[in-house]
Amino acid sequence: MTNQLVQTNSLNWQPLLEYGVNTSGIYCKVLRIDEVQQRAVSFLLKFDPGASYANHNHPAGEEVYVLEGEIRFNADQLYAGDYLYTAPGNTHAAYSKTGCTLLFIVPEEVEIL
């Protein structure tokens, strides 16, 4: 494995597309791909005001750091500078009233509920 530098300011936001999931108003910048799983494990997400992501399970956990804005994961309200670790097997949905930009580390694909 080699080091990888991603200059995120040079990347364009791409609409987040997931089959069978309403992801309108959510955009992605991929930071790192797991070559074995062939999927992004580290990425930035941008939520437009009012955007939401469906209730889902995290088989291998999830790490989220809020870069700007605000977002709610079930009862947890996060703001810029907040970090949330979701332990394996836990579920939540996500909603941002005013919009946000987040750093995610998701070691294994989520399961939509």
Residue pairs with C-beta under 8 A, 6 or more apart in sequence:
4 32
6 31
6 32
8 29
8 31
8 44
11 29
11 30
12 29
13 27
13 28
13 29
13 46
14 27
14 28
14 29
15 23
15 26
15 27
15 28
16 23
16 26
16 27
16 28
16 45
17 23
18 112
20 112
21 53
21 54
21 112
22 52
22 54
23 53
24 51
25 47
25 48
25 49
25 50
25 51
26 45
26 46
26 47
26 48
26 51
26 53
27 45
27 46
27 48
28 40
28 43
28 44
28 45
28 46
29 43
29 44
29 46
30 40
30 42
30 43
31 40
31 42
31 43
31 44
32 40
32 41
32 42
32 43
33 39
33 40
33 41
34 40
34 41
34 107
37 108
37 109
39 109
40 106
41 105
41 106
41 107
42 103
42 104
42 105
43 103
43 104
43 106
44 67
44 101
44 102
44 103
44 104
45 101
45 102
45 104
46 99
46 100
46 101
46 102
47 69
47 71
47 94
47 96
47 99
47 100
47 101
47 102
48 96
48 99
49 96
49 97
49 98
49 99
50 96
50 97
51 95
51 96
51 99
52 93
52 94
52 95
52 96
53 93
53 94
53 95
54 93
54 112
54 113
55 91
55 92
55 93
55 112
55 113
56 91
56 92
56 93
56 110
56 111
56 112
56 113
57 89
57 90
57 91
57 110
57 111
57 113
58 86
58 87
58 88
58 89
58 90
58 91
58 106
58 108
58 110
59 88
59 89
59 108
59 109
59 110
59 111
60 88
60 106
60 107
60 108
61 85
61 86
61 87
61 88
61 90
61 107
62 84
62 85
62 86
62 104
62 105
62 106
62 110
63 83
63 84
63 85
63 86
63 104
63 105
63 106
64 71
64 73
64 78
64 83
64 84
64 86
64 102
64 103
64 104
65 82
65 83
65 102
65 103
66 78
66 79
66 80
66 81
66 82
66 83
66 100
66 101
66 102
67 80
67 100
67 101
67 102
67 103
68 80
68 100
68 101
69 79
69 80
69 96
69 98
69 99
69 100
69 101
70 77
70 78
70 79
70 80
70 96
70 97
70 98
70 100
71 77
71 78
71 94
71 95
71 96
71 100
71 102
72 78
72 94
72 95
72 96
72 97
73 84
73 86
73 92
73 93
73 94
74 92
74 93
76 84
76 92
78 84
86 92
91 113
